Amino acid sequence: MQNLISNTRLLDLGAPLPTIGDPSHFDSANLTDRAEVRRSSASSGSLVFIDSTVKNYQSLAAGAGAGQEIFFLDAAQDGVAQISAVLSDRTDIASLHIVSHGSAGSLKLGSATLDLSTLGAYSSELQTWAKALAAHADILLYGCDVAAADGGRFIQQLSNLTGADLAASIDPTGSAALGGNWVLESQTGTIEAGLAFANSTMADYDAILPTLNLSDFSDTSSLKLNGNASQVGGVLRLTPAQTMQAGSAFFNTPFDINGNTSFQTRFRFRLGEGNGVNGADGFTFILQNSAAGVNALGGTGGSLGYGIDLSPNSTAIGRSLAIEFDTYRNPNDLNGNHVAVLQNGNAAQIYAIGMPSFDLNSGNAINAWIDYDAAIDQLKVFLSETAIKPNVAILSYTVDLSAIVGDRAFVGFSAGTGGAVNNQDIENIELVTSIVTPDSGTGTPGTGNGLKGEYFDNRDFTDLIVTRIDPTVNFDWAAGSPAPGVAPDTFSVRWTGQVQALSTGNYTFFTSTDDGVRLSVNGQTLINRFVDQSTKEYNGTIALVAGQKYDIQMEYYDNGFDAVSRLLWAGPGVAKQVIPTSQLYSTIPPVIDPGPVPDPGTGNGLKGEYYDNIDFTNLALTRTDANVNFDWAEGSPSPVIGPDTFSVRWTGQVEALYSETYTFFTSTDDGVRLFVNGQQIINRFVDQGTTEHRGTIALVAGQKYDIRLEYYDNTFDAVARLGWSSARQARQIIPKSQLYSPAVVNTGTIVLGQNAVTVNENDGTATIRVDRVNGSDGAASVNYTTVNENGDL
């Protein structure tokens, strides 16, 4: 089994290599029965931690020896912290068994990596493990190659920190048919504990997971370099700092892919020594199964070595999923500093995008983590200028990897330059895949219909808005709303009903939420993390009987920004997956139709007064706007108004369709104030990027209320939107039909006509022509004076 890196910090590597003891004690052939794996001492506690990315980890858990306590490490959380939490209230533990992916001198624990470079960061925490361990306790590491090469130094350092004797493998661990074994050949001190699993379990285990683990690129024999890609020192240089370059590099051996294949990778890159912050064009990380295979290479410039350029023989890298790290604003780009998802060799079509808070062109080393969870088809990208993996992804995207690449994928990179240049270097990479194959020995699927979902417009389960049946709990609402009438932030949901097990045994329930979550099954609280947090996964385990239904309740709230809520499980023969509809039973009938929608009003919009200053002075334009739904970008509302430092006041009346509390929302860049029925419900008159604000007020159907919206733009983008929602009113921009503008009265001008009139005074009558220009509702007076033939009055 192999490993993925997460956190990297420096530590003195000068410690002596360990003494390698007799490995025969760790040969599984010496174990004859499950009972023999137990330690016969007064301190008989034995804990087994299994990383949930390990293939068929449930079957390993089921085959653990009697008396072992089993814990699954959440792949999305720091595994060192998870183990520390379990050990915090334990004493006299005789042995710890850690089953996870590994590589030479490196051990994957959840989202973290323990190696020589991270031991320093974790040293204080690891020393607390000693408090839970008995004297002469053992730690057994079941990861491929952990003690190989410099791994001997790693396990000695770990032994020194924990005070335990350690055992680890110098070669692949796992299935003999795949070249592995269960012998932990390297040890520090005297190991007394036997292996954690029964002989039959180890003999039947069918996996060794493929991995990539290069601490540098001093050796590129495992790679195929194409185009302008080259090995320079210890780095993989995708392009040199020269114009019109394209390069790619792919590992020679493809990874097997199916619908259950997840992966995690981490690599460090550096872009620089070219045009500085104006360097170009960027690079991609790719999984592809194109016809060209390891020879795949796209075009130069904005094609990033991935897509087609204008040259006659240019080709794109098809059947591919790519993450681009873009450093130059080409015509199809939003800006020149972003991360995005691309597919099938199309460098112009962006499927998801994230904006880093720092410059990718800085010339500094930057760490990237890319995680793909096949259970929920979710891809996440994390980015940092430090070696610490952030808690919050820079982007998240739902995609079925196997549907794009098929049954295998070549992994690698591509890059391009055009008129601007950069050295585009990859400095290291680690990648691990995990494949969980569902066991066919499960019961017949149930006949469930989902869970009852109650949606509240507050995060404390008050103000119930919608009740419905949700087939599954698998939602990513981003910054949006979960249901009509529910605001996009500060809402809560309670799902209730029953869950039916497919097989008998221990089930692990997983929640993945942003923000708080509580989960109980059969009256037992499994998860309780009711706090503001970015998307995090938690789990809890309970024994279930096949075919039996158990009460289940999941409570969730969102406080701000993204809203994510998912409920998954894994059990005997059941791969980790979103709990399917067939196994969930609601306790309510279908949602009742709320009735007919009222007829819309007859409004004409709002009066808009546009000023060429931000303080509502210098009125330049008055007009009737059908609604307030404007994105002027860096432009102007009118040719008579400058593109920055302007203000607008919209006035009129608004008419509600329903008698209930309405939530008004504004989305503006920059300042905004909103008054309804003389009450100020929004007041954020400050410079700000596009931001949504909300306020509530009770309205009566059919009644018109005065409304005033004041807005200003200072610099850069200009956005102004006005919407509403209520229990029965779906969230929307307030339509023209419900907005009423007072008559727009222009000042107008009254002038005398240009035709001269000469009259004979004896006639006694003269006709004066008056022209009305631009319209006027005002009055005008005309002075008529006569003169005699001499010109006297």
Steps between C-alpha positions, in 0.01 A plus 500: 500500500626847418466857619406863433668806650315787668701709746872562456738671747876475550675283758868421562576190298824421681363226724677162472341214310322241715625153571299253297394201707395148411187533283380143545275594789282699259451230239130417486592135452588488871141583595263207517179646632328828573552453871875506446497863397407604852767617740522298823591771750329705764475792260311312232335792322545493124368762259481467123476811281408438136510780244169512313681544166636145526328263263234284670589639839177356642612146423828561681310632801275195500809277505669667796594284795278462804525785749619755247333842496452620143503864387467632146701809410299762315683569174396866508641570847845505656565138603761588761241717672240222472729248668596754767133560578441127556810468717425811707302307764679162474774340708701178490457438128726209412496538123390733223445359151483759221382379159540761231672584177872542527819561309867519587523704819141617477165402647158631399264569790170643380573828324843531663834345419748397763857502373839642593399847388177507705615329819620836627155652459338206678769435762306645796185314405681170444664528839154502659443150359756373750263589785244254363748221428617235741869455573666326205189546284518416131390694192460294182484688169329307219599717205698413190873578515472722809838383632669487158788734409490795745197342663726343761588847620131592500384212720788560743397865537138395551609245759696768686200735511241244611721289725369188326672219313414519130469248218455583132544348156782551249291375206135488385247397762190301407401244238768244413347467153585866443853478636425586862531330835416557866855491631608813690871458447638808677474559873627720781529330836324173583158444346268286712166558324387272222324614186150637539326278244416133461703293253193440286429873478854581390501211252172611344585869479524592132664841481818695469416852395702673227676819595724776377756632744782715369670736744667661198552434130869416499391171341234527227524143371138437607381790284454569130603859422347666194558822308703754695477317833835410655672395820707785645687424818244345731190654342268413214505808274185496288610809305814712509467878515481529122221606265259262325576190703287195581599207717342203674610212721307184588583203718554195282267271696130591494273466801199270486177698530142400571198664656638433849849644445596793721835675500696756696810679381733767623772674301716810530554737208691820431433747215755772435826624349306629201284811483441515874139566595423527128639155425299254295305298431453234767486122536254216561485185710337231284341157518450384142430197286549660159603311188848648533548351847831604659588697185205740535584867447288804417587844367697803613389818676156499658451140388735413792632194318150356547271648235532584131693804380502658152778287356385256228602179679382596847300242695310508827528248783164325486324276754652704779432687821741784575559764766654813350722743688462803274738798515405706195173661398424372153173598324310206650629562855334684786838620622866406499519331841259214554452126541233326291362164388533408132385194306582314180772730370289815490708773665233764433208332681518543879281272715596640842734777608678617814697817569814470716576781742863504388681525166571170327778685315684600816796272440437345842440131561125431510336179623191353335276220629238342273253255656236297319235305694327246276231432759350844435675583169661807658824662389670753730810712452700654785780752458753651741829687504589291805522124544186499716190380318218756537169399654305667220526397136560770240250321277263204512342326201271201456620269224503128416865427422440157349237640262765731354816288485358147489684209660848650536681832530850625427597756763717800424537866419503737203592866453533769236649844435418757233643849471556512876710234669583315820695203620211275604640245742354208695721420799341185645184291495322235703176333395294214635189336366250292693244260360221358714325207334150436636444147627215319327406328825248760614127473538234601253466880470206650687201692370564831673401843372750727679488712815262769620677834468381801699655827380511796740585861418710531814793293616330412832218292343239777522288651221417179313465580129497174302441133582580246230638153434867498395602175323853533641701752699756600238488877459747768398301823484820709474396854603139441395172405666381145575131568435255774396447744783818401682776759496842386374664544841406444868262211433466154650367161392382199699481165318311221676378151420650152509804332349509132402825302508596284203718264701575415861800657667660831589397793282696823486287806427671802345383861483662763280370847582560872497403601778363314809370143519351252749415139413325236708411143402274280715505769769881500520692819417771409251611847391470833683690786336250787518749778427584736215749325273604462140410169336619222732427130524424322828406139572351278765446123518205289616404131468197434277307187401417430136142589405421676827394865496646750745392853585735759354520876546746741344500867598694757298542875486672746267624831634663662199677454170489144359231254609580128472325202661560133422423172679695184412566156644725197466444155643560130445495460123386860456749742347513854631217678322218747540225304676267403214130578483415130523631485860338820631135518611319825567207527738291758311281494190602701194503878541157659467451748215504849656224619267473724194739787440332844528467713189798732456470876539497762226814689596736680266825497701675757716605859439879513472689823558861474384760741640853558372637508856489244781321744735177539297599835349518601134185325374575382146212268408152404614324193359269211588684167555291182463694345790834537675719232349815665367858391450678787331842337563752785466265696277235768549118495528480771231728690262428817701645342819861409570581130561603560862390721794131511412184438704140397433179545697207274408159596640141387464281234657515122536199267511512160674324192362466329840421612854814388681851603597716586201877489484643770274852449372742733328814399314724798438847626429530751681270662762126446552208615717145363475180643653159327485190667644725761662704233680871462425564128461846506335780747569842412358612832350868404469746405229475124444533232238176344382330408827149388588313655792151420628222648707147386588162670536139379523283593199131459412400357162376762254611797707756742358790619715744785440843373406832682459831346399814713511822378342844630413799371305845625587747314278542184292192280455149640540220259597151571637223243547179494705308180575263342749366171632247372752343174613301475177696742286798337330821697519517733199588845376190708578313505167368806320140391570547560876680836476320830444675817393367855540464688172839615378473879451774659295575869562440586136551838330247750364624734224344741257473381148753622251255642246484885520150651515413854376154636572308822438406638840169609363416135454513459880599127490835316484578126517808382696647150430637304803714185457522240784834320494555166690153531645386715788221509751586859597346836397658774287422872461548719194550878510354685197621854435399740218702777339401787266642574164784697657600209720364660817316292758 
